[in-house]
Amino acid sequence: MGKIVEILKDIRPECDWEHARDFIASGMLDSFDIIVLVSELESAYPVSVDGSDILAENFSSLESIADLVRKSGGIV
């Protein structure tokens, strides 16, 4: 999950990604950030995130983002 944390820190360096509980509810990620994150994930991993998977619950934590990458065919 180190690469995911690096990507998140590039998007929002002021946030403590390793200790946060809910990225969406806490306001750490907004809709624009999620689009940027998807683009960065697709560049960093051999995945293509389906539009139907761009849901808040898939971006609420490090684990949910890692699960999305795995579901999309990547290895975290």
PDB file with SEQRES, HELIX, SHEET and CRYST1 records, atoms N, CA, C and O in Angstrom:
SEQRES   1 A   76  MET GLY LYS ILE VAL GLU ILE LEU LYS ASP ILE ARG PRO          
SEQRES   2 A   76  GLU CYS ASP TRP GLU HIS ALA ARG ASP PHE ILE ALA SER          
SEQRES   3 A   76  GLY MET LEU ASP SER PHE ASP ILE ILE VAL LEU VAL SER          
SEQRES   4 A   76  GLU LEU GLU SER ALA TYR PRO VAL SER VAL ASP GLY SER          
SEQRES   5 A   76  ASP ILE LEU ALA GLU ASN PHE SER SER LEU GLU SER ILE          
SEQRES   6 A   76  ALA ASP LEU VAL ARG LYS SER GLY GLY ILE VAL                  
HELIX    1 AA1 GLY A    2  ILE A   11  1                                  10    
HELIX    2 AA2 SER A   31  ALA A   44  1                                  14    
HELIX    3 AA3 GLY A   51  ASP A   53  5                                   3    
HELIX    4 AA4 ALA A   56  PHE A   59  5                                   4    
HELIX    5 AA5 LEU A   62  LYS A   71  1                                  10    
CRYST1    1.000    1.000    1.000  90.00  90.00  90.00 P 1           1          
ATOM      1  N   MET A   1       0.813  -1.207   0.000  1.00  0.00           N  
ATOM      2  CA  MET A   1       0.000   0.000   0.000  1.00  0.00           C  
ATOM      3  C   MET A   1       0.852   1.264   0.000  1.00  0.00           C  
ATOM      4  O   MET A   1       0.329   2.378  -0.039  1.00  0.00           O  
ATOM      5  N   GLY A   2       2.159   1.080   0.044  1.00  0.00           N  
ATOM      6  CA  GLY A   2       3.048   2.231   0.061  1.00  0.00           C  
ATOM      7  C   GLY A   2       2.875   3.144  -1.134  1.00  0.00           C  
ATOM      8  O   GLY A   2       2.906   4.367  -0.995  1.00  0.00           O  
ATOM      9  N   LYS A   3       2.692   2.557  -2.311  1.00  0.00           N  
ATOM     10  CA  LYS A   3       2.516   3.366  -3.524  1.00  0.00           C  
ATOM     11  C   LYS A   3       1.219   4.167  -3.454  1.00  0.00           C  
ATOM     12  O   LYS A   3       1.175   5.313  -3.899  1.00  0.00           O  
ATOM     13  N   ILE A   4       0.170   3.576  -2.902  1.00  0.00           N  
ATOM     14  CA  ILE A   4      -1.101   4.292  -2.764  1.00  0.00           C  
ATOM     15  C   ILE A   4      -0.924   5.489  -1.839  1.00  0.00           C  
ATOM     16  O   ILE A   4      -1.434   6.573  -2.121  1.00  0.00           O  
ATOM     17  N   VAL A   5      -0.208   5.303  -0.744  1.00  0.00           N  
ATOM     18  CA  VAL A   5       0.047   6.413   0.187  1.00  0.00           C  
ATOM     19  C   VAL A   5       0.847   7.508  -0.517  1.00  0.00           C  
ATOM     20  O   VAL A   5       0.552   8.691  -0.350  1.00  0.00           O  
ATOM     21  N   GLU A   6       1.853   7.126  -1.299  1.00  0.00           N  
ATOM     22  CA  GLU A   6       2.639   8.113  -2.048  1.00  0.00           C  
ATOM     23  C   GLU A   6       1.752   8.929  -2.983  1.00  0.00           C  
ATOM     24  O   GLU A   6       1.881  10.151  -3.060  1.00  0.00           O  
ATOM     25  N   ILE A   7       0.861   8.257  -3.686  1.00  0.00           N  
ATOM     26  CA  ILE A   7      -0.040   8.947  -4.612  1.00  0.00           C  
ATOM     27  C   ILE A   7      -0.938   9.909  -3.844  1.00  0.00           C  
ATOM     28  O   ILE A   7      -1.115  11.058  -4.249  1.00  0.00           O  
ATOM     29  N   LEU A   8      -1.502   9.439  -2.736  1.00  0.00           N  
ATOM     30  CA  LEU A   8      -2.374  10.293  -1.929  1.00  0.00           C  
ATOM     31  C   LEU A   8      -1.614  11.503  -1.389  1.00  0.00           C  
ATOM     32  O   LEU A   8      -2.155  12.608  -1.350  1.00  0.00           O  
ATOM     33  N   LYS A   9      -0.361  11.300  -0.972  1.00  0.00           N  
ATOM     34  CA  LYS A   9       0.448  12.416  -0.465  1.00  0.00           C  
ATOM     35  C   LYS A   9       0.764  13.417  -1.567  1.00  0.00           C  
ATOM     36  O   LYS A   9       0.887  14.612  -1.298  1.00  0.00           O  
ATOM     37  N   ASP A  10       0.896  12.945  -2.802  1.00  0.00           N  
ATOM     38  CA  ASP A  10       1.101  13.862  -3.919  1.00  0.00           C  
ATOM     39  C   ASP A  10      -0.143  14.716  -4.158  1.00  0.00           C  
ATOM     40  O   ASP A  10      -0.042  15.894  -4.501  1.00  0.00           O  
ATOM     41  N   ILE A  11      -1.315  14.111  -3.972  1.00  0.00           N  
ATOM     42  CA  ILE A  11      -2.573  14.829  -4.190  1.00  0.00           C  
ATOM     43  C   ILE A  11      -2.852  15.807  -3.056  1.00  0.00           C  
ATOM     44  O   ILE A  11      -3.196  16.964  -3.297  1.00  0.00           O  
ATOM     45  N   ARG A  12      -2.705  15.340  -1.826  1.00  0.00           N  
ATOM     46  CA  ARG A  12      -2.980  16.162  -0.634  1.00  0.00           C  
ATOM     47  C   ARG A  12      -1.867  15.938   0.398  1.00  0.00           C  
ATOM     48  O   ARG A  12      -2.034  15.138   1.318  1.00  0.00           O  
ATOM     49  N   PRO A  13      -0.740  16.632   0.253  1.00  0.00           N  
ATOM     50  CA  PRO A  13       0.399  16.394   1.144  1.00  0.00           C  
ATOM     51  C   PRO A  13       0.144  16.744   2.610  1.00  0.00           C  
ATOM     52  O   PRO A  13       0.847  16.255   3.494  1.00  0.00           O  
ATOM     53  N   GLU A  14      -0.833  17.567   2.867  1.00  0.00           N  
ATOM     54  CA  GLU A  14      -1.103  17.998   4.249  1.00  0.00           C  
ATOM     55  C   GLU A  14      -1.849  16.952   5.080  1.00  0.00           C  
ATOM     56  O   GLU A  14      -1.977  17.112   6.294  1.00  0.00           O  
ATOM     57  N   CYS A  15      -2.333  15.902   4.458  1.00  0.00           N  
ATOM     58  CA  CYS A  15      -3.160  14.912   5.163  1.00  0.00           C  
ATOM     59  C   CYS A  15      -2.320  13.762   5.727  1.00  0.00           C  
ATOM     60  O   CYS A  15      -1.299  13.381   5.154  1.00  0.00           O  
ATOM     61  N   ASP A  16      -2.765  13.227   6.843  1.00  0.00           N  
ATOM     62  CA  ASP A  16      -2.126  12.076   7.486  1.00  0.00           C  
ATOM     63  C   ASP A  16      -2.868  10.810   7.040  1.00  0.00           C  
ATOM     64  O   ASP A  16      -3.748  10.314   7.743  1.00  0.00           O  
ATOM     65  N   TRP A  17      -2.503  10.308   5.880  1.00  0.00           N  
ATOM     66  CA  TRP A  17      -3.229   9.206   5.248  1.00  0.00           C  
ATOM     67  C   TRP A  17      -3.147   7.908   6.031  1.00  0.00           C  
ATOM     68  O   TRP A  17      -4.108   7.140   6.055  1.00  0.00           O  
ATOM     69  N   GLU A  18      -2.019   7.651   6.670  1.00  0.00           N  
ATOM     70  CA  GLU A  18      -1.847   6.382   7.378  1.00  0.00           C  
ATOM     71  C   GLU A  18      -2.746   6.253   8.605  1.00  0.00           C  
ATOM     72  O   GLU A  18      -3.062   5.137   9.018  1.00  0.00           O  
ATOM     73  N   HIS A  19      -3.160   7.368   9.192  1.00  0.00           N  
ATOM     74  CA  HIS A  19      -3.930   7.311  10.436  1.00  0.00           C  
ATOM     75  C   HIS A  19      -5.385   7.761  10.294  1.00  0.00           C  
ATOM     76  O   HIS A  19      -6.146   7.707  11.260  1.00  0.00           O  
ATOM     77  N   ALA A  20      -5.768   8.194   9.121  1.00  0.00           N  
ATOM     78  CA  ALA A  20      -7.140   8.676   8.910  1.00  0.00           C  
ATOM     79  C   ALA A  20      -8.120   7.507   8.868  1.00  0.00           C  
ATOM     80  O   ALA A  20      -7.757   6.392   8.492  1.00  0.00           O  
ATOM     81  N   ARG A  21      -9.349   7.772   9.252  1.00  0.00           N  
ATOM     82  CA  ARG A  21     -10.375   6.718   9.294  1.00  0.00           C  
ATOM     83  C   ARG A  21     -11.283   6.718   8.067  1.00  0.00           C  
ATOM     84  O   ARG A  21     -11.536   5.653   7.502  1.00  0.00           O  
ATOM     85  N   ASP A  22     -11.769   7.854   7.647  1.00  0.00           N  
ATOM     86  CA  ASP A  22     -12.677   7.909   6.496  1.00  0.00           C  
ATOM     87  C   ASP A  22     -12.315   9.123   5.651  1.00  0.00           C  
ATOM     88  O   ASP A  22     -12.624  10.259   6.009  1.00  0.00           O  
ATOM     89  N   PHE A  23     -11.662   8.867   4.532  1.00  0.00           N  
ATOM     90  CA  PHE A  23     -11.155   9.946   3.692  1.00  0.00           C  
ATOM     91  C   PHE A  23     -12.260  10.846   3.144  1.00  0.00           C  
ATOM     92  O   PHE A  23     -12.051  12.048   2.979  1.00  0.00           O  
ATOM     93  N   ILE A  24     -13.416  10.288   2.865  1.00  0.00           N  
ATOM     94  CA  ILE A  24     -14.509  11.059   2.277  1.00  0.00           C  
ATOM     95  C   ILE A  24     -15.222  11.875   3.351  1.00  0.00           C  
ATOM     96  O   ILE A  24     -15.373  13.089   3.214  1.00  0.00           O  
ATOM     97  N   ALA A  25     -15.657  11.216   4.409  1.00  0.00           N  
ATOM     98  CA  ALA A  25     -16.408  11.897   5.473  1.00  0.00           C  
ATOM     99  C   ALA A  25     -15.577  12.990   6.138  1.00  0.00           C  
ATOM    100  O   ALA A  25     -16.116  14.012   6.563  1.00  0.00           O  
ATOM    101  N   SER A  26     -14.272  12.777   6.227  1.00  0.00           N  
ATOM    102  CA  SER A  26     -13.404  13.765   6.869  1.00  0.00           C  
ATOM    103  C   SER A  26     -13.056  14.926   5.941  1.00  0.00           C  
ATOM    104  O   SER A  26     -12.460  15.913   6.374  1.00  0.00           O  
ATOM    105  N   GLY A  27     -13.426  14.811   4.663  1.00  0.00           N  
ATOM    106  CA  GLY A  27     -13.137  15.874   3.701  1.00  0.00           C  
ATOM    107  C   GLY A  27     -11.726  15.829   3.135  1.00  0.00           C  
ATOM    108  O   GLY A  27     -11.293  16.770   2.469  1.00  0.00           O  
ATOM    109  N   MET A  28     -11.010  14.750   3.391  1.00  0.00           N  
ATOM    110  CA  MET A  28      -9.646  14.632   2.874  1.00  0.00           C  
ATOM    111  C   MET A  28      -9.630  14.451   1.357  1.00  0.00           C  
ATOM    112  O   MET A  28      -8.702  14.907   0.689  1.00  0.00           O  
ATOM    113  N   LEU A  29     -10.638  13.796   0.817  1.00  0.00           N  
ATOM    114  CA  LEU A  29     -10.774  13.620  -0.630  1.00  0.00           C  
ATOM    115  C   LEU A  29     -12.107  14.184  -1.080  1.00  0.00           C  
ATOM    116  O   LEU A  29     -13.144  13.932  -0.467  1.00  0.00           O  
ATOM    117  N   ASP A  30     -12.068  14.952  -2.160  1.00  0.00           N  
ATOM    118  CA  ASP A  30     -13.314  15.403  -2.769  1.00  0.00           C  
ATOM    119  C   ASP A  30     -13.429  14.747  -4.150  1.00  0.00           C  
ATOM    120  O   ASP A  30     -12.575  13.943  -4.526  1.00  0.00           O  
ATOM    121  N   SER A  31     -14.459  15.080  -4.888  1.00  0.00           N  
ATOM    122  CA  SER A  31     -14.708  14.406  -6.165  1.00  0.00           C  
ATOM    123  C   SER A  31     -13.577  14.636  -7.167  1.00  0.00           C  
ATOM    124  O   SER A  31     -13.211  13.721  -7.906  1.00  0.00           O  
ATOM    125  N   PHE A  32     -13.026  15.835  -7.198  1.00  0.00           N  
ATOM    126  CA  PHE A  32     -11.908  16.100  -8.106  1.00  0.00           C  
ATOM    127  C   PHE A  32     -10.694  15.266  -7.712  1.00  0.00           C  
ATOM    128  O   PHE A  32     -10.023  14.698  -8.574  1.00  0.00           O  
ATOM    129  N   ASP A  33     -10.410  15.191  -6.411  1.00  0.00           N  
ATOM    130  CA  ASP A  33      -9.288  14.377  -5.928  1.00  0.00           C  
ATOM    131  C   ASP A  33      -9.452  12.917  -6.335  1.00  0.00           C  
ATOM    132  O   ASP A  33      -8.474  12.259  -6.689  1.00  0.00           O  
ATOM    133  N   ILE A  34     -10.671  12.413  -6.288  1.00  0.00           N  
ATOM    134  CA  ILE A  34     -10.920  11.017  -6.650  1.00  0.00           C  
ATOM    135  C   ILE A  34     -10.615  10.785  -8.123  1.00  0.00           C  
ATOM    136  O   ILE A  34     -10.040   9.756  -8.476  1.00  0.00           O  
ATOM    137  N   ILE A  35     -10.987  11.718  -8.982  1.00  0.00           N  
ATOM    138  CA  ILE A  35     -10.691  11.584 -10.413  1.00  0.00           C  
ATOM    139  C   ILE A  35      -9.178  11.583 -10.634  1.00  0.00           C  
ATOM    140  O   ILE A  35      -8.660  10.778 -11.408  1.00  0.00           O  
ATOM    141  N   VAL A  36      -8.475  12.482  -9.954  1.00  0.00           N  
ATOM    142  CA  VAL A  36      -7.014  12.512 -10.051  1.00  0.00           C  
ATOM    143  C   VAL A  36      -6.430  11.204  -9.523  1.00  0.00           C  
ATOM    144  O   VAL A  36      -5.523  10.638 -10.132  1.00  0.00           O  
ATOM    145  N   LEU A  37      -6.942  10.728  -8.402  1.00  0.00           N  
ATOM    146  CA  LEU A  37      -6.465   9.480  -7.804  1.00  0.00           C  
ATOM    147  C   LEU A  37      -6.658   8.306  -8.759  1.00  0.00           C  
ATOM    148  O   LEU A  37      -5.747   7.495  -8.925  1.00  0.00           O  
ATOM    149  N   VAL A  38      -7.815   8.203  -9.381  1.00  0.00           N  
ATOM    150  CA  VAL A  38      -8.069   7.117 -10.337  1.00  0.00           C  
ATOM    151  C   VAL A  38      -7.051   7.177 -11.472  1.00  0.00           C  
ATOM    152  O   VAL A  38      -6.495   6.150 -11.860  1.00  0.00           O  
ATOM    153  N   SER A  39      -6.808   8.358 -11.998  1.00  0.00           N  
ATOM    154  CA  SER A  39      -5.834   8.516 -13.075  1.00  0.00           C  
ATOM    155  C   SER A  39      -4.443   8.078 -12.627  1.00  0.00           C  
ATOM    156  O   SER A  39      -3.737   7.390 -13.364  1.00  0.00           O  
ATOM    157  N   GLU A  40      -4.054   8.476 -11.429  1.00  0.00           N  
ATOM    158  CA  GLU A  40      -2.741   8.102 -10.898  1.00  0.00           C  
ATOM    159  C   GLU A  40      -2.649   6.598 -10.621  1.00  0.00           C  
ATOM    160  O   GLU A  40      -1.609   5.987 -10.866  1.00  0.00           O  
ATOM    161  N   LEU A  41      -3.720   6.007 -10.117  1.00  0.00           N  
ATOM    162  CA  LEU A  41      -3.730   4.560  -9.883  1.00  0.00           C  
ATOM    163  C   LEU A  41      -3.582   3.805 -11.197  1.00  0.00           C  
ATOM    164  O   LEU A  41      -2.857   2.813 -11.272  1.00  0.00           O  
ATOM    165  N   GLU A  42      -4.268   4.274 -12.229  1.00  0.00           N  
ATOM    166  CA  GLU A  42      -4.187   3.617 -13.535  1.00  0.00           C  
ATOM    167  C   GLU A  42      -2.797   3.757 -14.147  1.00  0.00           C  
ATOM    168  O   GLU A  42      -2.380   2.911 -14.938  1.00  0.00           O  
ATOM    169  N   SER A  43      -2.079   4.817 -13.787  1.00  0.00           N  
ATOM    170  CA  SER A  43      -0.699   4.984 -14.257  1.00  0.00           C  
ATOM    171  C   SER A  43       0.282   4.135 -13.455  1.00  0.00           C  
ATOM    172  O   SER A  43       1.253   3.613 -14.003  1.00  0.00           O  
ATOM    173  N   ALA A  44       0.026   4.001 -12.163  1.00  0.00           N  
ATOM    174  CA  ALA A  44       0.958   3.300 -11.274  1.00  0.00           C  
ATOM    175  C   ALA A  44       0.792   1.785 -11.294  1.00  0.00           C  
ATOM    176  O   ALA A  44       1.749   1.049 -11.053  1.00  0.00           O  
ATOM    177  N   TYR A  45      -0.412   1.321 -11.580  1.00  0.00           N  
ATOM    178  CA  TYR A  45      -0.724  -0.110 -11.565  1.00  0.00           C  
ATOM    179  C   TYR A  45      -1.302  -0.504 -12.923  1.00  0.00           C  
ATOM    180  O   TYR A  45      -1.870   0.336 -13.620  1.00  0.00           O  
ATOM    181  N   PRO A  46      -1.162  -1.772 -13.301  1.00  0.00           N  
ATOM    182  CA  PRO A  46      -1.747  -2.220 -14.571  1.00  0.00           C  
ATOM    183  C   PRO A  46      -3.258  -2.449 -14.421  1.00  0.00           C  
ATOM    184  O   PRO A  46      -3.735  -3.579 -14.519  1.00  0.00           O  
ATOM    185  N   VAL A  47      -3.995  -1.369 -14.185  1.00  0.00           N  
ATOM    186  CA  VAL A  47      -5.437  -1.478 -13.963  1.00  0.00           C  
ATOM    187  C   VAL A  47      -6.186  -0.453 -14.798  1.00  0.00           C  
ATOM    188  O   VAL A  47      -5.628   0.548 -15.248  1.00  0.00           O  
ATOM    189  N   SER A  48      -7.448  -0.731 -14.985  1.00  0.00           N  
ATOM    190  CA  SER A  48      -8.388   0.214 -15.570  1.00  0.00           C  
ATOM    191  C   SER A  48      -9.612   0.206 -14.666  1.00  0.00           C  
ATOM    192  O   SER A  48     -10.349  -0.779 -14.608  1.00  0.00           O  
ATOM    193  N   VAL A  49      -9.819   1.310 -13.963  1.00  0.00           N  
ATOM    194  CA  VAL A  49     -10.931   1.398 -13.020  1.00  0.00           C  
ATOM    195  C   VAL A  49     -12.205   1.697 -13.797  1.00  0.00           C  
ATOM    196  O   VAL A  49     -12.291   2.691 -14.517  1.00  0.00           O  
ATOM    197  N   ASP A  50     -13.183   0.829 -13.640  1.00  0.00           N  
ATOM    198  CA  ASP A  50     -14.471   1.000 -14.301  1.00  0.00           C  
ATOM    199  C   ASP A  50     -15.224   2.170 -13.673  1.00  0.00           C  
ATOM    200  O   ASP A  50     -15.178   2.369 -12.459  1.00  0.00           O  
ATOM    201  N   GLY A  51     -15.908   2.935 -14.503  1.00  0.00           N  
ATOM    202  CA  GLY A  51     -16.678   4.073 -14.007  1.00  0.00           C  
ATOM    203  C   GLY A  51     -17.685   3.698 -12.942  1.00  0.00           C  
ATOM    204  O   GLY A  51     -17.966   4.494 -12.046  1.00  0.00           O  
ATOM    205  N   SER A  52     -18.237   2.490 -13.029  1.00  0.00           N  
ATOM    206  CA  SER A  52     -19.219   2.056 -12.032  1.00  0.00           C  
ATOM    207  C   SER A  52     -18.579   1.803 -10.669  1.00  0.00           C  
ATOM    208  O   SER A  52     -19.283   1.668  -9.668  1.00  0.00           O  
ATOM    209  N   ASP A  53     -17.240   1.738 -10.626  1.00  0.00           N  
ATOM    210  CA  ASP A  53     -16.533   1.536  -9.360  1.00  0.00           C  
ATOM    211  C   ASP A  53     -16.119   2.848  -8.694  1.00  0.00           C  
ATOM    212  O   ASP A  53     -15.544   2.841  -7.605  1.00  0.00           O  
ATOM    213  N   ILE A  54     -16.409   3.961  -9.342  1.00  0.00           N  
ATOM    214  CA  ILE A  54     -16.059   5.256  -8.750  1.00  0.00           C  
ATOM    215  C   ILE A  54     -17.180   5.654  -7.798  1.00  0.00           C  
ATOM    216  O   ILE A  54     -18.043   6.476  -8.107  1.00  0.00           O  
ATOM    217  N   LEU A  55     -17.122   5.031  -6.628  1.00  0.00           N  
ATOM    218  CA  LEU A  55     -18.095   5.229  -5.553  1.00  0.00           C  
ATOM    219  C   LEU A  55     -17.345   5.622  -4.293  1.00  0.00           C  
ATOM    220  O   LEU A  55     -16.208   5.198  -4.087  1.00  0.00           O  
ATOM    221  N   ALA A  56     -17.969   6.425  -3.456  1.00  0.00           N  
ATOM    222  CA  ALA A  56     -17.322   6.905  -2.230  1.00  0.00           C  
ATOM    223  C   ALA A  56     -16.763   5.767  -1.393  1.00  0.00           C  
ATOM    224  O   ALA A  56     -15.666   5.888  -0.848  1.00  0.00           O  
ATOM    225  N   GLU A  57     -17.489   4.671  -1.280  1.00  0.00           N  
ATOM    226  CA  GLU A  57     -17.021   3.578  -0.418  1.00  0.00           C  
ATOM    227  C   GLU A  57     -15.726   2.936  -0.916  1.00  0.00           C  
ATOM    228  O   GLU A  57     -15.019   2.294  -0.140  1.00  0.00           O  
ATOM    229  N   ASN A  58     -15.410   3.101  -2.196  1.00  0.00           N  
ATOM    230  CA  ASN A  58     -14.165   2.547  -2.727  1.00  0.00           C  
ATOM    231  C   ASN A  58     -12.959   3.445  -2.480  1.00  0.00           C  
ATOM    232  O   ASN A  58     -11.829   3.075  -2.801  1.00  0.00           O  
ATOM    233  N   PHE A  59     -13.196   4.626  -1.909  1.00  0.00           N  
ATOM    234  CA  PHE A  59     -12.123   5.591  -1.682  1.00  0.00           C  
ATOM    235  C   PHE A  59     -12.105   6.114  -0.253  1.00  0.00           C  
ATOM    236  O   PHE A  59     -11.532   7.171   0.013  1.00  0.00           O  
ATOM    237  N   SER A  60     -12.721   5.394   0.658  1.00  0.00           N  
ATOM    238  CA  SER A  60     -12.861   5.883   2.030  1.00  0.00           C  
ATOM    239  C   SER A  60     -11.678   5.548   2.933  1.00  0.00           C  
ATOM    240  O   SER A  60     -11.544   6.128   4.011  1.00  0.00           O  
ATOM    241  N   SER A  61     -10.814   4.618   2.509  1.00  0.00           N  
ATOM    242  CA  SER A  61      -9.674   4.222   3.340  1.00  0.00           C  
ATOM    243  C   SER A  61      -8.582   3.634   2.451  1.00  0.00           C  
ATOM    244  O   SER A  61      -8.808   3.344   1.276  1.00  0.00           O  
ATOM    245  N   LEU A  62      -7.405   3.465   3.027  1.00  0.00           N  
ATOM    246  CA  LEU A  62      -6.325   2.817   2.281  1.00  0.00           C  
ATOM    247  C   LEU A  62      -6.733   1.415   1.853  1.00  0.00           C  
ATOM    248  O   LEU A  62      -6.474   1.003   0.722  1.00  0.00           O  
ATOM    249  N   GLU A  63      -7.369   0.688   2.758  1.00  0.00           N  
ATOM    250  CA  GLU A  63      -7.781  -0.686   2.447  1.00  0.00           C  
ATOM    251  C   GLU A  63      -8.818  -0.723   1.324  1.00  0.00           C  
ATOM    252  O   GLU A  63      -8.743  -1.586   0.449  1.00  0.00           O  
ATOM    253  N   SER A  64      -9.775   0.190   1.336  1.00  0.00           N  
ATOM    254  CA  SER A  64     -10.793   0.177   0.278  1.00  0.00           C  
ATOM    255  C   SER A  64     -10.183   0.540  -1.075  1.00  0.00           C  
ATOM    256  O   SER A  64     -10.602   0.009  -2.104  1.00  0.00           O  
ATOM    257  N   ILE A  65      -9.198   1.441  -1.083  1.00  0.00           N  
ATOM    258  CA  ILE A  65      -8.521   1.782  -2.339  1.00  0.00           C  
ATOM    259  C   ILE A  65      -7.692   0.591  -2.818  1.00  0.00           C  
ATOM    260  O   ILE A  65      -7.697   0.275  -4.008  1.00  0.00           O  
ATOM    261  N   ALA A  66      -6.984  -0.068  -1.909  1.00  0.00           N  
ATOM    262  CA  ALA A  66      -6.210  -1.262  -2.274  1.00  0.00           C  
ATOM    263  C   ALA A  66      -7.131  -2.357  -2.809  1.00  0.00           C  
ATOM    264  O   ALA A  66      -6.789  -3.032  -3.779  1.00  0.00           O  
ATOM    265  N   ASP A  67      -8.285  -2.537  -2.190  1.00  0.00           N  
ATOM    266  CA  ASP A  67      -9.262  -3.522  -2.671  1.00  0.00           C  
ATOM    267  C   ASP A  67      -9.720  -3.186  -4.085  1.00  0.00           C  
ATOM    268  O   ASP A  67      -9.874  -4.078  -4.919  1.00  0.00           O  
ATOM    269  N   LEU A  68      -9.935  -1.905  -4.354  1.00  0.00           N  
ATOM    270  CA  LEU A  68     -10.347  -1.475  -5.693  1.00  0.00           C  
ATOM    271  C   LEU A  68      -9.257  -1.800  -6.711  1.00  0.00           C  
ATOM    272  O   LEU A  68      -9.551  -2.294  -7.800  1.00  0.00           O  
ATOM    273  N   VAL A  69      -8.006  -1.527  -6.363  1.00  0.00           N  
ATOM    274  CA  VAL A  69      -6.893  -1.835  -7.270  1.00  0.00           C  
ATOM    275  C   VAL A  69      -6.848  -3.339  -7.536  1.00  0.00           C  
ATOM    276  O   VAL A  69      -6.698  -3.766  -8.681  1.00  0.00           O  
ATOM    277  N   ARG A  70      -6.978  -4.134  -6.482  1.00  0.00           N  
ATOM    278  CA  ARG A  70      -6.979  -5.600  -6.651  1.00  0.00           C  
ATOM    279  C   ARG A  70      -8.145  -6.046  -7.531  1.00  0.00           C  
ATOM    280  O   ARG A  70      -7.970  -6.861  -8.438  1.00  0.00           O  
ATOM    281  N   LYS A  71      -9.325  -5.512  -7.261  1.00  0.00           N  
ATOM    282  CA  LYS A  71     -10.523  -5.869  -8.033  1.00  0.00           C  
ATOM    283  C   LYS A  71     -10.349  -5.509  -9.509  1.00  0.00           C  
ATOM    284  O   LYS A  71     -10.872  -6.189 -10.391  1.00  0.00           O  
ATOM    285  N   SER A  72      -9.610  -4.433  -9.760  1.00  0.00           N  
ATOM    286  CA  SER A  72      -9.404  -3.965 -11.128  1.00  0.00           C  
ATOM    287  C   SER A  72      -8.242  -4.674 -11.817  1.00  0.00           C  
ATOM    288  O   SER A  72      -7.899  -4.356 -12.955  1.00  0.00           O  
ATOM    289  N   GLY A  73      -7.639  -5.638 -11.119  1.00  0.00           N  
ATOM    290  CA  GLY A  73      -6.609  -6.456 -11.734  1.00  0.00           C  
ATOM    291  C   GLY A  73      -5.186  -6.152 -11.323  1.00  0.00           C  
ATOM    292  O   GLY A  73      -4.248  -6.732 -11.871  1.00  0.00           O  
ATOM    293  N   GLY A  74      -5.005  -5.259 -10.371  1.00  0.00           N  
ATOM    294  CA  GLY A  74      -3.654  -4.903  -9.944  1.00  0.00           C  
ATOM    295  C   GLY A  74      -3.220  -5.654  -8.703  1.00  0.00           C  
ATOM    296  O   GLY A  74      -4.030  -6.265  -8.006  1.00  0.00           O  
ATOM    297  N   ILE A  75      -1.932  -5.596  -8.443  1.00  0.00           N  
ATOM    298  CA  ILE A  75      -1.364  -6.196  -7.238  1.00  0.00           C  
ATOM    299  C   ILE A  75      -0.815  -5.072  -6.383  1.00  0.00           C  
ATOM    300  O   ILE A  75      -0.010  -4.262  -6.842  1.00  0.00           O  
ATOM    301  N   VAL A  76      -1.259  -5.030  -5.131  1.00  0.00           N  
ATOM    302  CA  VAL A  76      -0.836  -3.958  -4.223  1.00  0.00           C  
ATOM    303  C   VAL A  76       0.264  -4.469  -3.331  1.00  0.00           C  
ATOM    304  O   VAL A  76       0.769  -3.729  -2.487  1.00  0.00           O  
TER     305      VAL A  76                                                      
END                                                                             
